[in-house]
Amino acid sequence: MSGTTANRAPSGADEFDYTDRDLDRFREVQQIAYWCAKTTADWLDVGVTEKQAAAKLRRELVRAGVQDFFHIPFAWFGHRSAFRRFRVPTQFFPTGKRLGVDMPFVVDCAPIIDGYTADIGYGGVFGSSEVWNGLDADLSVCRERVRELVDRGLTLDEVYRDIDDLIESQGNDNRHKVYPGRVIGHRVTRLKGIGPGRLTMFGFGVRTLQTLGREFIADRIKGRSPLWADGRASRHAPTPGLWAVEPHLGRGDVGLKFEELLVVTPDGAYWLDDDLPHVARWKSRKPAKDRGQDKDKNTKQGKSTGKKQNEGKNQGANPNANAKATGTASAETVETAERAEETTA
């Protein structure tokens, strides 16, 4: 972890109050989340709907011991992976859209175990796509850039705008701006709500809403925000703790993101865990000169304590890349038919 003398947190900000044991537990939950997401991605097949994929992901998480959710599991296929034509929050919920050959997908989940929370995003393509491959290479640059800028002490909104400029320079669209509040991330804490687990409202866990309510009030008093966006409320450095960061890139009807926990301390920032599918995928690929990919030299490698990814299978780059397309609809055909249905609906 590289340190600087920059002011890393607003005056009066809380000290970093997580122990090594706490970080191990957060890391374990994040590993479980990615394992369940990868299991779901490997299970996908032509004709599976977003609702079925989200339900499968939920079953895998519960089977793995998840007790509650920060938010419900999501799945987005095709043009919905880039949040195209999203105008209201309800459009984020899984739909009956079916997966086709060479179609991109993103699954997203936020499990909680013993109050420890993870929030992850896992993207892939069912088949192959050069556009997706280009997005993936571009996305890899964002990861180190975020950590470096936070480590230098930039404010949340400054980091947001820098990443926005980077995405534009790559020829891509910033799609995280479509999220409510335009957020590229949010703070994650140990859940301290009461009530039954896995009970949700408006897509969020009830206990999560209790915790968020308290945090919003406390942060407002201190002139800061638990949400990471580009507005006035984000004109402060990230407060010490854990932040779920989710840069989301789009090019046409193809979208891709990663989401993982960034650890911010008074002395700097580092990713909670480098043993993740997208990181392994990027490290296995020789960087292209024109993309200026960084090999994450300055990230701090934490000890992985959760379920390890199955290294013998795909890491989310092109799952089911050898699937036979014979007798199945292409992604383009499925998209065209669904748009026609949307037009006549």
C-alpha atoms as a printed R data frame, in Angstrom:
    type eleno elety resid chain resno       x       y       z
1   ATOM     1    CA   MET     A     1   0.000   0.000   0.000
2   ATOM     2    CA   SER     A     2   1.435   3.304  -1.013
3   ATOM     3    CA   GLY     A     3   1.079   6.238   1.372
4   ATOM     4    CA   THR     A     4   0.978   9.984   0.818
5   ATOM     5    CA   THR     A     5   0.719  13.004   3.048
6   ATOM     6    CA   ALA     A     6  -2.585  14.153   1.521
7   ATOM     7    CA   ASN     A     7  -5.569  14.832   3.727
8   ATOM     8    CA   ARG     A     8  -7.516  11.588   3.387
9   ATOM     9    CA   ALA     A     9 -10.665  12.256   5.344
10  ATOM    10    CA   PRO     A    10 -12.731  15.236   6.343
11  ATOM    11    CA   SER     A    11 -11.926  16.955   9.593
12  ATOM    12    CA   GLY     A    12 -13.471  15.077  12.473
13  ATOM    13    CA   ALA     A    13 -13.933  11.889  10.485
14  ATOM    14    CA   ASP     A    14 -14.110   8.591  12.314
15  ATOM    15    CA   GLU     A    15 -10.996   6.485  12.687
16  ATOM    16    CA   PHE     A    16 -10.793   3.115  10.980
17  ATOM    17    CA   ASP     A    17 -12.452   0.819  13.497
18  ATOM    18    CA   TYR     A    18 -12.279  -2.625  11.920
19  ATOM    19    CA   THR     A    19  -9.939  -5.308  13.231
20  ATOM    20    CA   ASP     A    20  -8.051  -7.816  11.114
21  ATOM    21    CA   ARG     A    21 -10.648 -10.369  12.142
22  ATOM    22    CA   ASP     A    22 -13.424  -8.098  10.887
23  ATOM    23    CA   LEU     A    23 -11.674  -7.716   7.547
24  ATOM    24    CA   ASP     A    24 -11.289 -11.480   7.306
25  ATOM    25    CA   ARG     A    25 -15.032 -11.872   7.788
26  ATOM    26    CA   PHE     A    26 -15.866  -9.228   5.167
27  ATOM    27    CA   ARG     A    27 -13.428 -10.949   2.806
28  ATOM    28    CA   GLU     A    28 -15.013 -14.323   3.452
29  ATOM    29    CA   VAL     A    29 -18.505 -13.030   2.650
30  ATOM    30    CA   GLN     A    30 -17.216 -11.389  -0.526
31  ATOM    31    CA   GLN     A    31 -15.638 -14.671  -1.613
32  ATOM    32    CA   ILE     A    32 -18.900 -16.496  -0.971
33  ATOM    33    CA   ALA     A    33 -20.772 -13.908  -3.027
34  ATOM    34    CA   TYR     A    34 -18.426 -14.327  -5.989
35  ATOM    35    CA   TRP     A    35 -18.516 -18.109  -5.723
36  ATOM    36    CA   CYS     A    36 -22.309 -18.081  -5.862
37  ATOM    37    CA   ALA     A    37 -22.304 -15.597  -8.748
38  ATOM    38    CA   LYS     A    38 -19.863 -17.733 -10.723
39  ATOM    39    CA   THR     A    39 -21.886 -20.869  -9.993
40  ATOM    40    CA   THR     A    40 -24.959 -19.102 -11.333
41  ATOM    41    CA   ALA     A    41 -23.088 -17.875 -14.422
42  ATOM    42    CA   ASP     A    42 -21.894 -21.415 -15.173
43  ATOM    43    CA   TRP     A    43 -25.498 -22.619 -14.881
44  ATOM    44    CA   LEU     A    44 -26.858 -20.131 -17.433
45  ATOM    45    CA   ASP     A    45 -28.156 -21.426 -20.758
46  ATOM    46    CA   VAL     A    46 -30.023 -20.130 -23.774
47  ATOM    47    CA   GLY     A    47 -33.602 -19.257 -22.859
48  ATOM    48    CA   VAL     A    48 -32.984 -18.699 -19.142
49  ATOM    49    CA   THR     A    49 -34.702 -15.510 -17.950
50  ATOM    50    CA   GLU     A    50 -33.314 -12.804 -15.701
51  ATOM    51    CA   LYS     A    51 -35.854 -13.793 -13.054
52  ATOM    52    CA   GLN     A    52 -34.703 -17.399 -13.153
53  ATOM    53    CA   ALA     A    53 -31.043 -16.373 -12.918
54  ATOM    54    CA   ALA     A    54 -31.706 -14.073  -9.946
55  ATOM    55    CA   ALA     A    55 -33.694 -16.830  -8.215
56  ATOM    56    CA   LYS     A    56 -30.862 -19.310  -8.820
57  ATOM    57    CA   LEU     A    57 -28.362 -16.841  -7.362
58  ATOM    58    CA   ARG     A    58 -30.539 -16.340  -4.306
59  ATOM    59    CA   ARG     A    59 -30.804 -20.107  -3.752
60  ATOM    60    CA   GLU     A    60 -27.034 -20.501  -3.978
61  ATOM    61    CA   LEU     A    61 -26.484 -17.699  -1.466
62  ATOM    62    CA   VAL     A    62 -28.959 -19.116   1.036
63  ATOM    63    CA   ARG     A    63 -27.419 -22.561   0.609
64  ATOM    64    CA   ALA     A    64 -24.012 -21.005   1.396
65  ATOM    65    CA   GLY     A    65 -25.296 -19.675   4.723
66  ATOM    66    CA   VAL     A    66 -26.356 -16.138   3.816
67  ATOM    67    CA   GLN     A    67 -28.729 -14.773   6.459
68  ATOM    68    CA   ASP     A    68 -29.827 -11.487   4.934
69  ATOM    69    CA   PHE     A    69 -29.381  -9.225   1.915
70  ATOM    70    CA   PHE     A    70 -28.217  -5.646   1.570
71  ATOM    71    CA   HIS     A    71 -30.278  -5.772  -1.616
72  ATOM    72    CA   ILE     A    72 -31.932  -8.583  -3.550
73  ATOM    73    CA   PRO     A    73 -29.982 -10.467  -6.250
74  ATOM    74    CA   PHE     A    74 -30.150  -8.952  -9.736
75  ATOM    75    CA   ALA     A    75 -29.523 -10.243 -13.256
76  ATOM    76    CA   TRP     A    76 -29.338  -8.184 -16.447
77  ATOM    77    CA   PHE     A    77 -29.086  -9.662 -19.961
78  ATOM    78    CA   GLY     A    78 -28.337  -8.144 -23.356
79  ATOM    79    CA   HIS     A    79 -28.977  -4.399 -23.683
80  ATOM    80    CA   ARG     A    80 -30.128  -4.404 -20.053
81  ATOM    81    CA   SER     A    81 -26.515  -5.162 -19.018
82  ATOM    82    CA   ALA     A    82 -25.803  -1.576 -20.152
83  ATOM    83    CA   PHE     A    83 -29.000  -0.195 -18.548
84  ATOM    84    CA   ARG     A    84 -30.275   0.981 -21.918
85  ATOM    85    CA   ARG     A    85 -33.731   2.578 -21.827
86  ATOM    86    CA   PHE     A    86 -33.803   2.515 -18.016
87  ATOM    87    CA   ARG     A    87 -35.934   5.428 -16.838
88  ATOM    88    CA   VAL     A    88 -37.363   4.368 -13.455
89  ATOM    89    CA   PRO     A    89 -35.837   2.381 -10.550
90  ATOM    90    CA   THR     A    90 -38.209  -0.559 -11.019
91  ATOM    91    CA   GLN     A    91 -36.514  -1.353 -14.326
92  ATOM    92    CA   PHE     A    92 -33.510  -2.656 -12.397
93  ATOM    93    CA   PHE     A    93 -35.570  -5.580 -11.126
94  ATOM    94    CA   PRO     A    94 -35.132  -8.892 -12.993
95  ATOM    95    CA   THR     A    95 -37.472  -9.410 -15.925
96  ATOM    96    CA   GLY     A    96 -38.562 -12.161 -18.279
97  ATOM    97    CA   LYS     A    97 -35.819 -11.264 -20.737
98  ATOM    98    CA   ARG     A    98 -34.189 -14.444 -22.029
99  ATOM    99    CA   LEU     A    99 -30.505 -15.133 -22.570
100 ATOM   100    CA   GLY     A   100 -29.295 -15.647 -26.127
101 ATOM   101    CA   VAL     A   101 -26.034 -16.755 -27.725
102 ATOM   102    CA   ASP     A   102 -23.240 -14.143 -27.618
103 ATOM   103    CA   MET     A   103 -25.311 -12.049 -25.217
104 ATOM   104    CA   PRO     A   104 -23.650 -10.180 -22.319
105 ATOM   105    CA   PHE     A   105 -24.915 -10.621 -18.788
106 ATOM   106    CA   VAL     A   106 -24.309  -9.181 -15.329
107 ATOM   107    CA   VAL     A   107 -25.345 -10.687 -11.998
108 ATOM   108    CA   ASP     A   108 -25.193  -8.671  -8.800
109 ATOM   109    CA   CYS     A   109 -25.725  -9.652  -5.175
110 ATOM   110    CA   ALA     A   110 -25.151  -8.281  -1.688
111 ATOM   111    CA   PRO     A   111 -25.180 -11.037   0.964
112 ATOM   112    CA   ILE     A   112 -24.922 -10.570   4.721
113 ATOM   113    CA   ILE     A   113 -23.609 -13.113   7.239
114 ATOM   114    CA   ASP     A   114 -23.421 -12.238  10.931
115 ATOM   115    CA   GLY     A   115 -23.819  -8.603   9.951
116 ATOM   116    CA   TYR     A   116 -20.802  -8.649   7.613
117 ATOM   117    CA   THR     A   117 -21.803  -7.377   4.186
118 ATOM   118    CA   ALA     A   118 -20.491  -7.787   0.659
119 ATOM   119    CA   ASP     A   119 -21.775  -6.228  -2.548
120 ATOM   120    CA   ILE     A   120 -20.443  -7.672  -5.804
121 ATOM   121    CA   GLY     A   121 -21.025  -7.586  -9.546
122 ATOM   122    CA   TYR     A   122 -20.016 -10.374 -11.930
123 ATOM   123    CA   GLY     A   123 -20.123  -9.960 -15.702
124 ATOM   124    CA   GLY     A   124 -19.684 -12.287 -18.638
125 ATOM   125    CA   VAL     A   125 -20.863 -13.115 -22.136
126 ATOM   126    CA   PHE     A   126 -22.684 -16.285 -23.155
127 ATOM   127    CA   GLY     A   127 -20.481 -17.115 -26.096
128 ATOM   128    CA   SER     A   128 -18.090 -14.519 -27.478
129 ATOM   129    CA   SER     A   129 -18.066 -10.803 -28.224
130 ATOM   130    CA   GLU     A   130 -15.194  -8.581 -29.316
131 ATOM   131    CA   VAL     A   131 -17.054  -5.571 -27.937
132 ATOM   132    CA   TRP     A   132 -17.281  -7.277 -24.543
133 ATOM   133    CA   ASN     A   133 -13.570  -8.153 -24.671
134 ATOM   134    CA   GLY     A   134 -12.721  -4.498 -25.321
135 ATOM   135    CA   LEU     A   135 -14.908  -3.343 -22.437
136 ATOM   136    CA   ASP     A   136 -13.267  -5.874 -20.145
137 ATOM   137    CA   ALA     A   137  -9.786  -4.577 -20.976
138 ATOM   138    CA   ASP     A   138 -10.934  -1.000 -20.413
139 ATOM   139    CA   LEU     A   139 -12.607  -1.905 -17.125
140 ATOM   140    CA   SER     A   140  -9.356  -3.356 -15.799
141 ATOM   141    CA   VAL     A   141  -7.774   0.117 -15.965
142 ATOM   142    CA   CYS     A   142 -10.512   1.567 -13.763
143 ATOM   143    CA   ARG     A   143  -9.737  -0.682 -10.817
144 ATOM   144    CA   GLU     A   144  -6.211   0.548 -10.153
145 ATOM   145    CA   ARG     A   145  -7.142   4.110 -11.078
146 ATOM   146    CA   VAL     A   146  -9.816   4.262  -8.364
147 ATOM   147    CA   ARG     A   147  -7.476   2.916  -5.697
148 ATOM   148    CA   GLU     A   148  -4.676   5.263  -6.713
149 ATOM   149    CA   LEU     A   149  -6.871   8.370  -6.637
150 ATOM   150    CA   VAL     A   150  -8.367   7.515  -3.245
151 ATOM   151    CA   ASP     A   151  -4.893   6.759  -1.932
152 ATOM   152    CA   ARG     A   152  -3.813  10.245  -3.023
153 ATOM   153    CA   GLY     A   153  -6.595  11.787  -0.959
154 ATOM   154    CA   LEU     A   154  -8.951  13.012  -3.692
155 ATOM   155    CA   THR     A   155 -12.577  13.625  -2.787
156 ATOM   156    CA   LEU     A   156 -15.334  11.271  -3.849
157 ATOM   157    CA   ASP     A   157 -16.634  13.611  -6.533
158 ATOM   158    CA   GLU     A   158 -13.121  14.214  -7.887
159 ATOM   159    CA   VAL     A   159 -12.537  10.478  -8.242
160 ATOM   160    CA   TYR     A   160 -15.933  10.086  -9.896
161 ATOM   161    CA   ARG     A   161 -15.197  12.762 -12.506
162 ATOM   162    CA   ASP     A   162 -11.720  11.398 -13.205
163 ATOM   163    CA   ILE     A   163 -13.142   7.914 -13.854
164 ATOM   164    CA   ASP     A   164 -15.880   9.472 -15.973
165 ATOM   165    CA   ASP     A   165 -13.218  11.209 -18.093
166 ATOM   166    CA   LEU     A   166 -11.260   7.954 -18.378
167 ATOM   167    CA   ILE     A   167 -14.335   6.046 -19.550
168 ATOM   168    CA   GLU     A   168 -15.090   8.712 -22.148
169 ATOM   169    CA   SER     A   169 -11.486   8.673 -23.396
170 ATOM   170    CA   GLN     A   170 -11.837   4.917 -23.929
171 ATOM   171    CA   GLY     A   171 -14.839   5.478 -26.175
172 ATOM   172    CA   ASN     A   172 -17.260   4.028 -23.626
173 ATOM   173    CA   ASP     A   173 -20.294   5.284 -21.704
174 ATOM   174    CA   ASN     A   174 -20.547   5.752 -17.954
175 ATOM   175    CA   ARG     A   175 -23.504   3.526 -17.058
176 ATOM   176    CA   HIS     A   176 -23.281   3.738 -13.246
177 ATOM   177    CA   LYS     A   177 -24.795   7.205 -13.653
178 ATOM   178    CA   VAL     A   178 -28.087   5.400 -14.331
179 ATOM   179    CA   TYR     A   179 -28.212   4.070 -10.768
180 ATOM   180    CA   PRO     A   180 -30.389   6.040  -8.344
181 ATOM   181    CA   GLY     A   181 -28.234   8.944  -7.167
182 ATOM   182    CA   ARG     A   182 -25.753   8.370 -10.036
183 ATOM   183    CA   VAL     A   183 -23.590   6.403  -7.588
184 ATOM   184    CA   ILE     A   184 -20.363   4.643  -8.480
185 ATOM   185    CA   GLY     A   185 -20.207   3.225  -4.958
186 ATOM   186    CA   HIS     A   186 -21.402   3.369  -1.371
187 ATOM   187    CA   ARG     A   187 -20.084   2.714   2.102
188 ATOM   188    CA   VAL     A   188 -20.504  -0.741   3.596
189 ATOM   189    CA   THR     A   189 -20.701  -1.366   7.339
190 ATOM   190    CA   ARG     A   190 -21.500  -4.222   9.644
191 ATOM   191    CA   LEU     A   191 -25.283  -4.470   9.735
192 ATOM   192    CA   LYS     A   192 -26.874  -3.626  13.085
193 ATOM   193    CA   GLY     A   193 -30.574  -3.717  12.296
194 ATOM   194    CA   ILE     A   194 -33.290  -5.734  14.016
195 ATOM   195    CA   GLY     A   195 -36.064  -7.892  12.676
196 ATOM   196    CA   PRO     A   196 -36.301 -11.062  10.540
197 ATOM   197    CA   GLY     A   197 -33.528 -11.830   8.065
198 ATOM   198    CA   ARG     A   198 -34.014 -11.931   4.263
199 ATOM   199    CA   LEU     A   199 -37.110  -9.744   4.551
200 ATOM   200    CA   THR     A   200 -36.934  -7.093   1.817
201 ATOM   201    CA   MET     A   201 -38.727  -3.889   0.894
202 ATOM   202    CA   PHE     A   202 -38.224  -1.936  -2.354
203 ATOM   203    CA   GLY     A   203 -35.402  -4.326  -3.214
204 ATOM   204    CA   PHE     A   204 -33.449  -3.707   0.005
205 ATOM   205    CA   GLY     A   205 -33.279  -5.735   3.179
206 ATOM   206    CA   VAL     A   206 -35.445  -4.308   5.959
207 ATOM   207    CA   ARG     A   207 -32.524  -4.356   8.394
208 ATOM   208    CA   THR     A   208 -30.398  -2.687   5.725
209 ATOM   209    CA   LEU     A   209 -32.892   0.161   5.461
210 ATOM   210    CA   GLN     A   210 -32.731   0.624   9.237
211 ATOM   211    CA   THR     A   211 -28.939   0.838   9.151
212 ATOM   212    CA   LEU     A   212 -28.880   3.149   6.126
213 ATOM   213    CA   GLY     A   213 -31.375   5.478   7.774
214 ATOM   214    CA   ARG     A   214 -29.179   5.904  10.835
215 ATOM   215    CA   GLU     A   215 -26.067   6.420   8.691
216 ATOM   216    CA   PHE     A   216 -27.683   9.045   6.485
217 ATOM   217    CA   ILE     A   217 -28.715  11.065   9.524
218 ATOM   218    CA   ALA     A   218 -25.294  10.765  11.194
219 ATOM   219    CA   ASP     A   219 -23.442  11.627   7.988
220 ATOM   220    CA   ARG     A   220 -25.650  14.588   7.208
221 ATOM   221    CA   ILE     A   221 -24.839  16.080  10.620
222 ATOM   222    CA   LYS     A   222 -21.118  15.680   9.839
223 ATOM   223    CA   GLY     A   223 -21.438  17.106   6.331
224 ATOM   224    CA   ARG     A   224 -20.674  13.916   4.450
225 ATOM   225    CA   SER     A   225 -22.447  11.110   2.603
226 ATOM   226    CA   PRO     A   226 -22.330   7.282   2.550
227 ATOM   227    CA   LEU     A   227 -23.025   7.483  -1.211
228 ATOM   228    CA   TRP     A   228 -20.253   7.963  -3.762
229 ATOM   229    CA   ALA     A   229 -21.406  10.187  -6.624
230 ATOM   230    CA   ASP     A   230 -20.453  13.405  -8.416
231 ATOM   231    CA   GLY     A   231 -22.673  15.887  -6.569
232 ATOM   232    CA   ARG     A   232 -22.141  18.365  -3.753
233 ATOM   233    CA   ALA     A   233 -22.768  15.748  -1.038
234 ATOM   234    CA   SER     A   234 -19.690  13.836  -2.263
235 ATOM   235    CA   ARG     A   235 -17.264  16.747  -1.952
236 ATOM   236    CA   HIS     A   236 -15.219  15.029   0.736
237 ATOM   237    CA   ALA     A   237 -12.681  12.232   0.845
238 ATOM   238    CA   PRO     A   238 -14.122   8.779   1.532
239 ATOM   239    CA   THR     A   239 -14.462   8.233   5.258
240 ATOM   240    CA   PRO     A   240 -12.356   5.430   6.741
241 ATOM   241    CA   GLY     A   241 -14.040   2.063   6.390
242 ATOM   242    CA   LEU     A   242 -15.175  -0.168   3.539
243 ATOM   243    CA   TRP     A   243 -16.663   1.049   0.277
244 ATOM   244    CA   ALA     A   244 -18.369  -1.030  -2.407
245 ATOM   245    CA   VAL     A   245 -17.101   0.362  -5.708
246 ATOM   246    CA   GLU     A   246 -18.866  -0.449  -8.994
247 ATOM   247    CA   PRO     A   247 -17.666   1.262 -12.176
248 ATOM   248    CA   HIS     A   248 -20.060   0.233 -14.950
249 ATOM   249    CA   LEU     A   249 -19.059   0.627 -18.605
250 ATOM   250    CA   GLY     A   250 -21.227   0.443 -21.696
251 ATOM   251    CA   ARG     A   251 -20.638   0.396 -25.424
252 ATOM   252    CA   GLY     A   252 -23.790   0.165 -27.476
253 ATOM   253    CA   ASP     A   253 -25.968  -2.585 -26.052
254 ATOM   254    CA   VAL     A   254 -23.085  -4.267 -24.204
255 ATOM   255    CA   GLY     A   255 -22.480  -3.491 -20.536
256 ATOM   256    CA   LEU     A   256 -19.944  -4.700 -17.977
257 ATOM   257    CA   LYS     A   257 -19.050  -3.887 -14.383
258 ATOM   258    CA   PHE     A   258 -17.168  -5.166 -11.413
259 ATOM   259    CA   GLU     A   259 -18.065  -4.456  -7.813
260 ATOM   260    CA   GLU     A   260 -15.927  -5.185  -4.793
261 ATOM   261    CA   LEU     A   261 -14.882  -3.757  -1.443
262 ATOM   262    CA   LEU     A   262 -12.245  -1.058  -1.146
263 ATOM   263    CA   VAL     A   263 -10.625  -0.578   2.270
264 ATOM   264    CA   VAL     A   264  -9.997   3.067   3.173
265 ATOM   265    CA   THR     A   265  -7.855   3.884   6.215
266 ATOM   266    CA   PRO     A   266  -6.401   7.197   7.462
267 ATOM   267    CA   ASP     A   267  -3.133   6.099   5.795
268 ATOM   268    CA   GLY     A   268  -4.347   5.011   2.369
269 ATOM   269    CA   ALA     A   269  -6.540   2.647   0.394
270 ATOM   270    CA   TYR     A   270  -6.316  -0.922  -0.886
271 ATOM   271    CA   TRP     A   271  -8.659  -3.515  -2.288
272 ATOM   272    CA   LEU     A   272  -9.867  -5.988   0.304
273 ATOM   273    CA   ASP     A   273  -9.023  -9.009  -1.850
274 ATOM   274    CA   ASP     A   274  -7.151  -9.590  -5.122
275 ATOM   275    CA   ASP     A   275  -8.233 -13.229  -5.344
276 ATOM   276    CA   LEU     A   276 -11.312 -12.427  -7.425
277 ATOM   277    CA   PRO     A   277 -12.466 -13.693 -10.850
278 ATOM   278    CA   HIS     A   278 -12.074 -10.440 -12.788
279 ATOM   279    CA   VAL     A   279  -8.630  -9.766 -11.291
280 ATOM   280    CA   ALA     A   280  -7.456 -13.278 -12.189
281 ATOM   281    CA   ARG     A   281  -8.857 -12.826 -15.697
282 ATOM   282    CA   TRP     A   282  -6.984  -9.550 -16.224
283 ATOM   283    CA   LYS     A   283  -3.712 -10.881 -14.830
284 ATOM   284    CA   SER     A   284  -3.862 -13.881 -17.169
285 ATOM   285    CA   ARG     A   285  -4.162 -11.611 -20.204
286 ATOM   286    CA   LYS     A   286  -1.124  -9.799 -21.618
287 ATOM   287    CA   PRO     A   287  -1.853  -6.065 -21.329
288 ATOM   288    CA   ALA     A   288  -2.366  -4.175 -24.577
289 ATOM   289    CA   LYS     A   289   0.019  -1.210 -24.978
290 ATOM   290    CA   ASP     A   290  -2.689   1.185 -26.085
291 ATOM   291    CA   ARG     A   291  -4.808   0.496 -23.011
292 ATOM   292    CA   GLY     A   292  -2.060   1.141 -20.472
293 ATOM   293    CA   GLN     A   293  -3.257  -1.596 -18.139
294 ATOM   294    CA   ASP     A   294  -1.732  -1.574 -14.677
295 ATOM   295    CA   LYS     A   295  -0.790  -4.827 -12.974
296 ATOM   296    CA   ASP     A   296  -2.030  -3.676  -9.586
297 ATOM   297    CA   LYS     A   297   1.508  -3.347  -8.225
298 ATOM   298    CA   ASN     A   298   0.398  -1.238  -5.288
299 ATOM   299    CA   THR     A   299  -2.637  -3.184  -4.138
300 ATOM   300    CA   LYS     A   300  -2.428  -4.864  -0.779
301 ATOM   301    CA   GLN     A   301  -3.071  -8.584  -1.030
302 ATOM   302    CA   GLY     A   302  -5.296  -9.767   1.786
303 ATOM   303    CA   LYS     A   303  -5.458 -13.346   2.927
304 ATOM   304    CA   SER     A   304  -8.358 -15.106   1.246
305 ATOM   305    CA   THR     A   305 -10.535 -16.911   3.781
306 ATOM   306    CA   GLY     A   306 -13.715 -17.734   1.881
307 ATOM   307    CA   LYS     A   307 -14.526 -20.305  -0.736
308 ATOM   308    CA   LYS     A   308 -11.915 -20.163  -3.489
309 ATOM   309    CA   GLN     A   309 -12.954 -19.808  -7.115
310 ATOM   310    CA   ASN     A   310 -12.800 -22.996  -9.164
311 ATOM   311    CA   GLU     A   311  -9.677 -22.327 -11.216
312 ATOM   312    CA   GLY     A   312 -10.470 -25.089 -13.661
313 ATOM   313    CA   LYS     A   313 -13.507 -23.289 -15.018
314 ATOM   314    CA   ASN     A   314 -14.119 -19.952 -16.661
315 ATOM   315    CA   GLN     A   315 -13.492 -16.847 -14.610
316 ATOM   316    CA   GLY     A   316 -16.333 -14.841 -16.068
317 ATOM   317    CA   ALA     A   317 -14.519 -13.711 -19.198
318 ATOM   318    CA   ASN     A   318 -16.404 -15.841 -21.680
319 ATOM   319    CA   PRO     A   319 -18.412 -18.487 -19.798
320 ATOM   320    CA   ASN     A   320 -19.832 -21.180 -22.056
321 ATOM   321    CA   ALA     A   321 -17.727 -19.786 -24.899
322 ATOM   322    CA   ASN     A   322 -17.871 -23.129 -26.712
323 ATOM   323    CA   ALA     A   323 -21.636 -23.464 -26.450
324 ATOM   324    CA   LYS     A   324 -23.184 -24.657 -29.713
325 ATOM   325    CA   ALA     A   325 -25.376 -22.092 -31.386
326 ATOM   326    CA   THR     A   326 -27.085 -24.621 -33.646
327 ATOM   327    CA   GLY     A   327 -30.837 -24.464 -33.266
328 ATOM   328    CA   THR     A   328 -30.693 -21.514 -30.850
329 ATOM   329    CA   ALA     A   329 -31.509 -17.858 -31.308
330 ATOM   330    CA   SER     A   330 -28.634 -15.401 -31.549
331 ATOM   331    CA   ALA     A   331 -28.428 -12.489 -29.144
332 ATOM   332    CA   GLU     A   332 -29.280 -10.108 -31.987
333 ATOM   333    CA   THR     A   333 -32.378 -12.124 -32.936
334 ATOM   334    CA   VAL     A   334 -33.593 -12.285 -29.342
335 ATOM   335    CA   GLU     A   335 -32.994  -8.547 -28.836
336 ATOM   336    CA   THR     A   336 -34.902  -7.667 -32.033
337 ATOM   337    CA   ALA     A   337 -37.883  -9.812 -31.080
338 ATOM   338    CA   GLU     A   338 -38.023  -8.432 -27.541
339 ATOM   339    CA   ARG     A   339 -37.856  -4.839 -28.747
340 ATOM   340    CA   ALA     A   340 -40.724  -5.522 -31.100
341 ATOM   341    CA   GLU     A   341 -42.711  -6.863 -28.145
342 ATOM   342    CA   GLU     A   342 -41.825  -3.731 -26.109
343 ATOM   343    CA   THR     A   343 -43.014  -1.504 -28.956
344 ATOM   344    CA   THR     A   344 -46.368  -3.250 -29.276
345 ATOM   345    CA   ALA     A   345 -46.917  -3.590 -25.534
